[in-house]
Amino acid sequence: MGAGAWLTLVVLAAVVAASFHERSDPAFVLGAGVGVLLVAGVLSPARALAGFANPAVAVIGLLFVLVGSLERTAWLPWLAGVLFGDREARLGLRGLAPVALLSAFMANVTVVAVLMPAVREWARRHRVAVSRLMMPLGVAATLGGLLTLVGTSSNLVVNGLLMERGDPGLGFFEIGVVGLPIAIAGLVYLTVAAPRLLPERHDPLGELDANPREYVGWLRVVRGGPLEGARIGELRHLDDLFVAGVERDGVVRSPVGPRETLRGGDVLAFVGRVDRIAGLATDGGLEPVDAGGGRLDARGGIELVEAVVSPSSPIVGRNIREAGFRGRYDAVVLAVHRHGERLHGKIGDIVVEPGDTLLIAAGAGFLARWRFARDFYLVSSLGALPAAVSGRDWTEPLVLGGVIAAVALGLAPLLPAVVVGVLALVLTGRLRPADVWTTVHWPALVMIAASIAMSHALEDSGLAGAVVHGVLGGPAAGLGRAGLIALILVVTAALTEVLDNPAAAALVFPVAAVVAAGHGVGLHAVAVAVAVGASSAFLTPFGYHVNVMIAGAGSYRTGDFVRLGLPLKLLVLAIAAAVIPLAW
């Protein structure tokens, strides 16, 4: 191997090693690796930035927008209520199958975030340990991602790399040929094994009092009163209260700056103890407002979020004021729970520890911006329904369904279809142009683009070729077609436990494609094997975003993931190794 290949190997090893560290940022780590290879001349500027021109990146970004628009309606909470509401539902096949089906057409992180509160409430009502339910929920969503092309971002990344090689790409339901038997077998396994293998543990959010009346009150600025013309900063330190949002002319803004000038008729959302909020209405400058029973989200545009602080969060070890929580996250902390008990005293003076549960009031879009970050294990939204789109309007589901139907029936390629879908939502007024930018999770797109650039480095440096010659003359030489597919599955499945799924897929595919070509294995077989392997991160709490979410909600440890996930991982790989050689 040449110097470029050796440098690429060192950088790749460093990226993998850094990914073991819980505090590492996947987008930064991969981006830094690409930067080193660019400076060293291994990658040209065009190849380093080619990932951003890959159709998969654009499709994933636009799918964030489409699914995000549906999140802001009442459809998903309504569906959660149907599945896990008042009925005697159970997380057996009856409950898990719809989860997998939803995940086939939506981001599985979104599915889990929406259904998690309903599952937790069902567990409380029926006195079932939530640790028995959260992992089956997350795994079912992950398995559902293997049913369609848009089920997971790793599917789309592999498809994008496939199209770079001149291939028309995978069909919308093509991966479902192997994904369907995997999903069925996986759901049956969960139904049988989860009650026996998962522990009974206390729900870390079980005692959190999420009634907004305790924390939030709405007061209107009296026209011509003493507070008209005053600045919000003058109110912020009254009795430890502060303003979480302002409604003016029907528009809610949150958070607001201390220099904001009050106008007569402004409706202020005060955060603090209700008795102290009520006391402010006696000075003649503010008057009580009927805000839909005191719910913070009743006035629209503000969401309440329960979040568990992760060990990698930059606010750990600092008090909330010093950490600049409001400026960092555009949100305010209403309450902090630790080990199931609410911490008292001034919120700003509380020093944050890993595992603390925060009740957060934030502007609409908080979940979209932070649900993939490792600052929090985002658990649930208690109210994220902006007034403008709070009903069950048919526009969003019809647009999303139209996009899926157009692609599935071959009427339009995926990228044009999602572009038309986003434009339809904007033109019908269901989506503001500004929402298009705020709903996209940019770090995820950077990570995917960097992963694609890293895969280019494997080819351009000659490292992929060296590995190919080593494999062809070694392990893969006598494996045959089926054995090689099994090897691709195992390698990808191992790598996805330490790298994000799209990154693992992007790194394995170019090498696997060249190796497979020498054994008569088609590109589609390789692509499906890599996609399946990348979606089998069941062994660690940090192997996949869904795992991060359920780890906090279910108080899971690594051993819990291994206990339930290892047999499931072997089952998934065995089915894929048997089906892929026959189907492709």
N, C-alpha and C positions, 0 to 999 in steps of 0.2 A: 504494500500500500504506500501511496505517496504521502507527503507531509499534510496535504489538505485532508486526506482521509483520516489520518491519525488525529488531527485537530478536531475534526467533526466527531470522531469517536469519543474524544475527551470531553468535548462540550456536551454531547448527548449523555454521557455518563454523569456529568455534573448536573444536568437538568433532572435526570432520574433521581439522583441522590438528594437534590434539593426538594424534590416532590415528597420525599419521606417526611420532611419537616412540616409540622402542622401549621406553622406560621407563614409558610411560603405562599406567595401569590402566583397561581399558575400562569396567568397572563404575563406577569413581569418576568418570571423565570424563563419561559419560552421566548419572550421578546428579547431578553438579555442574551440568550444563547444565539438567536438569529443575529443580533447586533454584533456579537463577537465574530461570527462567521462572515458577516458583511465587511467588517473592518479588516479582517485577515485576507479578504479576497476570495474566499471559498465560494461565496455567493455574490453575484452581481446585484446591483440595486434593483434591476428589473425582476430577478428571480426572488430576491428577498421580499419584495412587495407584491409578488404575483398572487399571494394568498388572498389579498383584498379584492383582486379581480376575479377570483373563483366564484362561479355562480352559487355555490353552496353557502358562502358567507352572506351574500345578498338575500338568499332565500331564508336563511335562519333569522337574519335581522328583521325581515318583513313578517315572518311568522310570529316573532315576538310581538309585533304590532297587532296582528290579527287576533291572536289569543289574548293579548292584553286588553283589547277592546271588549272581548267577551267576559273577561274577569270583572270589568266594571259594571256589568249588568247584574240582574238578580237571577239569571239562569243557572249559574253554577251553584250558588247557595240553595236554590230551589231543588236542584237535582240531588244535592247532598242530603237535603231533608227527605226526599223521596227514598233514597237508598238507606239512610241511617237515621231517620227521624223517629216518629212515634211508633213506627212498626216494630215488631219483634224481629228486626233484622239481625243477621249474624254475619261475621266475616268468614263465612264458609264460601262455597262456590257461588251461592246466590249473591253475596256481597262483593266478592273479589272479581267475578267475571265482568260486571259493569265497569269496575275500576280499570281493568286491563283494556276493555273496549274503548273507554274514554281516552286512555293514554295512547291509543293507536293514532289518534287524530289531534291530540293536544300535547303540549310539553308535559312530561310526567311530573316535573316539579310543580307545575300549576295544579295538576290533578290532586297531588298529595296535599298541597297547601290549602286547597279548597275543601277537601274531604276530611282533613285532619281534625278540625274542630267538631264536626258532626260525629266522627268516630269516638273522640274523647268524651263528648257529652253522652253518647250511648253507653260507653264504658262506665261512666259515673252513675248513670241511671240504673244500670243493671248490675252494678257492683262487680265489674270485671276489671282485672288489672290491665291498665292501658298498655303495659309492656307485652301483653299477649296479642295485641292488635296492630300496633304501629308498624312493626316490621313486615307482617303480611301485607299491609296496605302499601308500603313502599315497594316491596318486591313485586307485587301484582302490577303496579304502575310501570315498573322497569320491564317486566315481561311483555306488557302490552305494547311497548315501544318497538317490538320486533314484528309487529303485524303489518306495518305500512312503511313506506319510504320516509314519511314525515314524522314517524314515531319518536325518533331521537335525533339529536344533532350529529351523532357519529354516523348514522345511516346516510345523512345528507353529505357529510364530509367525504365518505367513501365514494358516494355517487359522483361528487364533484371531481374527485381524482380520477375516477373511471372515465368521465367525459373528457378530461384533459388528454386522454390517450386516444381520442377519436371515437370512443364508444358512445352510442346514443344514451346510455345510462340504464339504470334499473327501472322496471315498471313499478307503478304505484303499489301494487299488492305483491310484487314478485318476492320480496323478502318474507312475506307471510307464508310462503310454501313451507319454509322451515320454522318460521316464527309461530305459526298456529299450533303445530304439535308440541313445540316447546312451551307455549303458554298454557295449553291444556294440561300437560304433564306437570308443569310447575305449580299451577293452581291446585291440582289434586294433592300434590306433595305438601303444599302449605296447609291445606285443610286438615291433612292427617298429622303432619309433623309439628306444626307450630304450637298447638296446645301442649305437646309433650316436651318440646325442646326449649321453649322460651320461658324465662323466669317470671315470677310475679314481683313487680317492683312498683313503688309509689310514683304516681304521676307528679313530676316536678311543678306542673301548673295546676294541680288539682285543687289547691286551696286559694288560688288567685281570685280575688273578688273583682270581676271584670265589669261590674255595673257602673256605667259612666256617670250615674247620678252622684256617686260618692266623690268624684274627682272633678267634674266639669259643670260649670253653670254659665248661662247666657244672660248678659245684661246689655241694655241699649243705652247709648249716650243720649241724654235728654237735649233736645234742640233748644239752644239758648241758655243751656245750663253751664255751670262753672267748669265742666271738663271739655266743652267744645273748644277746639283750638289747642288743647293740651297735647303733649306727645305721649306715646305709649310708654316710653322709658320712665316717665314719671309715675306710672302705675305699677311697674313690674315688681317693685319690692314692697308693696303694701301687704303686710301680714303674710309674707311668704307666698303671695299669689303672683301669677304672671299671665300674660295674654297668649293663648295658644293660636288664636286665629281671629280674623275680622271679616264680617260680612258687610259689604257695601254695595248697594245697588244690585242686590241679588247674586253677587259674586263673592265666594269665600276664598280668602287667602290665608295660608298657614305654612310656615311661621311668618311673623311680621317683625320688622326691625324696630329698634327703640326710637328711631327718629320719625316714625310714622305719626302724622298729625291726625287727631280724632276729629270727626265731623258729626254733627247732629244726625241722629238716626243710625249711626254705625252700631252693629251688634257685635259685642265682644265675647269670645269664648274664654272664660277664666278657668285656670287650672289650680286646684287646691282643695281644701276642705270646703264642703258645701256651706257650713255655717259661716265661715269667713267670707265666702263669696256673697252670701245673702246680706252680710253686714255692710258691704259696699253700696247696696241699694238704698241706704238710709241717708246719704250725704247730699241728696238732691241732684247729683250729676249723672246718676245711672238709675235705670229702672228695670225691673225683672221682665224677662221675655219668656213666653211659652215656646220652648224649643223642642216640641215633640216629645214631652216627657223627660227632657233633660239629656237626651242622647246626643253625644258629640257629633255622630255621623248624621243626625236627623237634619242638620242644616246643610249638609252636602259638602263635598270637597275635602273633608278631613277623614282620616281613617285611624282606627285604634288597632294597634298591633301588639301581640304578645311575642316576645323574642327572648331566647336564651343566649347569654353572652358566651362566645367561644373562647378557648384559651388563646387563640391567635388574634383576638380583637385588640386594636391599638388603645382602647380605653381601659383595659385591664390594669389594675394597680393605681389608677388615678381616680380622683373624685369626679363626679359628673360635671361640675362646673369647670375644673381645670382641664378636663378632657375636651372642652368645647363642644359638648354633645349637640347643642342646637345648631351651631355653625357647620359642624362636620356632617350631620345627617339631615339637616332641615327638619328637625323633629324635637319634641320635648318628652322627657320622662315623667310619667304621672305617678308611678309607684315602682318599688323594687322589692322582690321577694327572694329570700335566700333560704334554702332547705325547707321550703314549704311555709315560711313565715314572712309576713310583711315587715320590712324594716321601717322604723319610725324616725322622726327627725327631719331636718331639712334635706330635701332630695339632692340639692347641689353638693352637699357635704359627704354623701355616701360614696365610699371607695368601692369601685366595681371589682368583683371577683369572677373568675370563670364559673359558669353555671348559674349565675344570677339571672333571674327572670325579670324582664322589664316590661311594664305596661307603657306603651309609647303612643303619643298623639302626633300624627304626621300629616303632611299634605298628601293629597292623592298622588299615587305613583311611588310611594315609599317601597312597597313590596317589589315593584318592577325594578327599582334601582338596586336594592340590597339583598334580594332573595338568593342570589348566587354567591354573594360575598362571604368570606369566612369570618367577618366581624361578628355575625350572629348565626345561631341556628334558628332561622325564622320558623316559627311554629304556626301561627295563624293570624288572620286578620279578623278583628271583632266588628269591623264595619268599614267597608271600603267601597261604598256605593255613592258616588257623586250624584247630586240631585238631578243633573241633566240626563243621566242614563240609568236611573235606579230601578226602572221597571223591567218587566220581561218583554221588551220590544223584540220583534222578530228580525230586525235588520241584521244584527250581528250573527246569529246562528244561520240565517239564510245566506249571507255572504260567505261565511266560512264553509258551509255545506256546498255552495256553488263552486268554490275553489277546489274543494276535494273532488267533487263530481267531475269537473272539467278535466282535472289531471287523471283521475281514475279511468275515465272513458276515452282518454286520448284526444280530447278536443283541444287541449292547449298544453304546452310545456309548463313545468312547475313554476319557473321564475316569472314568466308573463302572467300566469294565473294569480299569483300572490300580489303582484303589482296592481293588477286590476282590482283585486279584493280590497287592498288598502285605499286605492283611489275611490272606490265605491263608498267606503265608510266616510272618507273625508267629504266627498261631494254631497252625501246625504245628511251631513251635519252630525253624524254619530261619533266622529273623531276629529279633534282639532289638529291643525298642522303641527302645533307645538307638542301634541301628545305623541306624534310619530317619533320625535327625537327622545322624549323622556321615557317612552315605553321600551325602547331598544336597550338591551343590556350590552353596553359597549365593551366591557372587559371580556365578556364571553366571545365576542366577535374577534377581538384582538388575539385572544388565545387560539382560536381556530385558525385565523390567518397565519399566525406564527407557527402553528403546527404544520400547516401546509408548506410554509417556507422551509421548515426543518426537514420535511420529507424531500424537498428539492435539493437540499444540501447533501442528503444521503446519496442522491443520484449524481449530482454534479462533482462531488469530491472523489467519487470512485469507491466510496465505502460500501454502497449497496452492491456494486459489482464484485468487490472482494468477498463480501458475505455470501453472495450468490455462488461464487466459485468454491468457497469453503463448504457451503451446504451441499452443493451438487456433488462434491467429491467426498462428502462425509455423511452426516445423518440422513439427508434426504435421498441419497443415491439409491438405496434399496427399499425405500418406503412404498413406492408405487403411488398412484393417483390418490387413493383414499387415505393412505398414510400421510401424504403431504398435506392434504386438507386438514387432517387431525393435528398435524404439527403447527399449521398456521393458527388454528383455533387455540391451541394450548399457549403458544407464544403471546398472542394478543390478549388472551384471558389473564395471563400472568402480568403483563405490562399494565393493563387497565386498573389493576389494584393499587398502583403507585402513581399513575398519570391519569389526568382527566380522559374520559372516554374518547373524545374527538382527537386528542393528541396521540393516544395509543394507536388509534386507527390510522391516522395520517403517517405515523412513523413505520408501521408494519406494512402497509399496503404496497409501497413501491418495491420493497425487497421481495415481498411475497409474490407480487405479480411477475417479476423477472424469473424467480425460482420456479414458479408454477408453469411458466411458458415452456420450460425445458422438459416438463413432465406431461405435457398435453392437457393441462388443467386450464379451463377457460377463465377469462377475466371476471365473469359474473360469479363463478364459483368462489374465486378468491375474494371478491368484494363482499359477498354474503358471509363467508367464513370470518373475515375481519370484522364485519359489523356485529355478528353474533358474539364473537369473542370480546369485543369492546363493550358489549352490553351485559357482561356477566360479572360485574364488580359487586360481589355479595359478601366479601370476606372481611372488610374493614369499615369502620365508621366514616372514613374519609375517602373511600374509593369512588364515590359518586355523590352528586349534590343531594339526591334523595336520601342517601344514607346519612349525610350530615343532618338533615332535617329530622329524621325519625330517631337518630341517636339521642338528641336532646329530649324529644317528646316522650320517648319510651325508657329513658334512663338506661340505655344499652351500653354494654362494654364490648371490647373487641371480641372477647370469648363468645359472647352471644351471637355476633355476626358469624363467627367461624362455625359455631355449633349448628346453626340453621343453614348457613350459606354454603358450606363446603359440599354437603351432599347435593344441594341444589345446583351448584356450579358444575359438579361432575355429571349430573343428569342432563343439564343444558348442553354441555360439550358432547356427551355421548349421543344425544339425539341429533345434534347438528352434524356430527361426524358420520352418522348413518344416513341422514337424509340428503345432505348436499351432494355427495358423489352420484346419487341416483337421480336427483332433480336437475343437475346442471352437467 
